[in-house]
Amino acid sequence: MARPITPEDLWNLARVSAPEASPDGSFAVVAVTTYDVEENKGTGRLHRIECDGRANPLTDPDAGASAPSLSPDGTRLAFLRE
């Protein structure tokens, strides 16, 4: 029998932000946040998601990043560094 989900289970799940799609629709950028309960801290990392589903990390896993925003032509990316 499956056990009920616990608060610890929820904290161990990565959270994915709303995607920021490129103007031509060929890729999207998302922030993926993971949590460390012992440190009481969440850290975001940006990933580029290709149309075929491949994901490539864009930022360092040790420094937080969030709120991706692409330039109108899709050649530049702005984001918040935590």
ABEGO torsion letter per residue (X at the ends): XBBBBBAAAAAABBBBBBBBBBAAGABBBBBBBBBBAAAGBBBBBBBBBBAAGBBBBABBAABBBBGBBBBAAGABBBBBBX
